[in-house]
Amino acid sequence: MSSIRELIRKFIVENFLMGEDSEDFKDDSSFLEEGIIDSTGVLELVEFLEETFEIKVDDEELIPENLDSINNLCKYLEKKGISSHDTAPTALSAT
């Protein structure tokens, strides 16, 4: 079973790094500064979060402090009541 953190990493690697995970991509790597995600990628990321974790990302929450790294995403999800140490939904952890 995968953790929420692992599920987020897998999504980023598969959708933005074309499956190429590297040692340089850390949990605190800035998606924007490292060129991993652009502005349209942020929309894909938000859609993933909303569908996967059944949350609503409000416009005022679309800030780097919430969405610009795996660590920031985990903190944001914790504010929404989802712990990064929780097990990912079964259907998603298998994908």
C-alpha positions as a Markdown table, in Angstrom:
| # | Residue | x | y | z |
|---|---|---|---|---|
| 1 | Met | 0.0 | 0.0 | 0.0 |
| 2 | Ser | 1.2 | 3.5 | -0.8 |
| 3 | Ser | 1.2 | 6.5 | 1.4 |
| 4 | Ile | -0.4 | 9.8 | 0.3 |
| 5 | Arg | 3.1 | 11.2 | -0.2 |
| 6 | Glu | 4.1 | 8.3 | -2.4 |
| 7 | Leu | 0.9 | 8.7 | -4.4 |
| 8 | Ile | 1.6 | 12.4 | -5.0 |
| 9 | Arg | 5.2 | 11.7 | -6.0 |
| 10 | Lys | 4.0 | 9.0 | -8.5 |
| 11 | Phe | 1.5 | 11.4 | -10.0 |
| 12 | Ile | 4.2 | 14.1 | -10.5 |
| 13 | Val | 6.8 | 11.7 | -11.9 |
| 14 | Glu | 4.3 | 10.1 | -14.3 |
| 15 | Asn | 2.6 | 13.2 | -15.5 |
| 16 | Phe | 5.3 | 15.9 | -15.5 |
| 17 | Leu | 8.7 | 14.1 | -15.4 |
| 18 | Met | 7.6 | 11.5 | -18.0 |
| 19 | Gly | 8.3 | 8.6 | -15.7 |
| 20 | Glu | 11.9 | 9.7 | -15.0 |
| 21 | Asp | 12.2 | 10.0 | -11.2 |
| 22 | Ser | 15.7 | 11.2 | -10.2 |
| 23 | Glu | 17.7 | 11.7 | -7.1 |
| 24 | Asp | 17.6 | 15.5 | -7.7 |
| 25 | Phe | 13.8 | 15.5 | -7.3 |
| 26 | Lys | 13.3 | 15.9 | -3.6 |
| 27 | Asp | 10.1 | 16.3 | -1.6 |
| 28 | Asp | 11.0 | 19.9 | -1.0 |
| 29 | Ser | 11.9 | 20.6 | -4.7 |
| 30 | Ser | 9.9 | 23.6 | -6.0 |
| 31 | Phe | 7.8 | 22.5 | -9.0 |
| 32 | Leu | 7.9 | 26.0 | -10.5 |
| 33 | Glu | 11.5 | 26.9 | -9.8 |
| 34 | Glu | 12.7 | 23.5 | -11.1 |
| 35 | Gly | 10.5 | 23.8 | -14.2 |
| 36 | Ile | 8.6 | 20.6 | -13.3 |
| 37 | Ile | 5.2 | 22.1 | -13.5 |
| 38 | Asp | 4.0 | 25.2 | -15.4 |
| 39 | Ser | 0.8 | 27.2 | -15.0 |
| 40 | Thr | -1.3 | 24.7 | -16.9 |
| 41 | Gly | 0.3 | 21.9 | -15.0 |
| 42 | Val | -1.0 | 23.5 | -11.8 |
| 43 | Leu | -4.5 | 23.0 | -13.1 |
| 44 | Glu | -3.8 | 19.3 | -13.8 |
| 45 | Leu | -2.4 | 19.0 | -10.3 |
| 46 | Val | -5.5 | 20.7 | -8.7 |
| 47 | Glu | -7.8 | 18.4 | -10.7 |
| 48 | Phe | -5.8 | 15.4 | -9.4 |
| 49 | Leu | -6.1 | 16.6 | -5.8 |
| 50 | Glu | -9.8 | 17.3 | -6.1 |
| 51 | Glu | -10.6 | 13.9 | -7.7 |
| 52 | Thr | -8.3 | 11.8 | -5.7 |
| 53 | Phe | -8.8 | 13.2 | -2.2 |
| 54 | Glu | -12.4 | 14.5 | -2.8 |
| 55 | Ile | -11.6 | 18.0 | -1.7 |
| 56 | Lys | -12.3 | 21.4 | -3.2 |
| 57 | Val | -9.3 | 23.7 | -3.9 |
| 58 | Asp | -10.5 | 27.2 | -3.6 |
| 59 | Asp | -9.1 | 30.0 | -5.7 |
| 60 | Glu | -7.4 | 31.7 | -2.7 |
| 61 | Glu | -5.6 | 28.4 | -2.0 |
| 62 | Leu | -3.8 | 28.4 | -5.4 |
| 63 | Ile | -0.6 | 29.6 | -3.9 |
| 64 | Pro | 3.0 | 28.2 | -3.9 |
| 65 | Glu | 2.8 | 27.7 | -0.1 |
| 66 | Asn | 0.1 | 25.0 | -0.8 |
| 67 | Leu | 1.0 | 23.5 | -4.1 |
| 68 | Asp | 4.7 | 24.1 | -5.1 |
| 69 | Ser | 6.4 | 20.9 | -3.7 |
| 70 | Ile | 5.5 | 17.5 | -2.4 |
| 71 | Asn | 6.1 | 18.7 | 1.2 |
| 72 | Asn | 3.8 | 21.8 | 0.6 |
| 73 | Leu | 1.1 | 19.5 | -0.9 |
| 74 | Cys | 1.2 | 17.2 | 2.1 |
| 75 | Lys | 1.0 | 20.2 | 4.5 |
| 76 | Tyr | -2.0 | 21.5 | 2.5 |
| 77 | Leu | -3.8 | 18.2 | 2.5 |
| 78 | Glu | -3.2 | 17.9 | 6.3 |
| 79 | Lys | -5.0 | 21.3 | 6.6 |
| 80 | Lys | -7.8 | 19.8 | 4.6 |
| 81 | Gly | -7.9 | 16.8 | 7.1 |
| 82 | Ile | -5.9 | 14.3 | 5.0 |
| 83 | Ser | -2.6 | 13.1 | 6.6 |
| 84 | Ser | 0.4 | 12.5 | 4.3 |
| 85 | His | 1.0 | 9.3 | 6.4 |
| 86 | Asp | -2.4 | 7.9 | 5.6 |
| 87 | Thr | -2.7 | 5.0 | 3.2 |
| 88 | Ala | -3.7 | 6.1 | -0.3 |
| 89 | Pro | -7.1 | 5.0 | -1.5 |
| 90 | Thr | -6.9 | 1.3 | -2.5 |
| 91 | Ala | -8.0 | 1.9 | -6.1 |
| 92 | Leu | -5.4 | 4.5 | -6.6 |
| 93 | Ser | -2.4 | 2.9 | -4.8 |
| 94 | Ala | -2.6 | 0.0 | -7.3 |
| 95 | Thr | -2.3 | 2.3 | -10.4 |
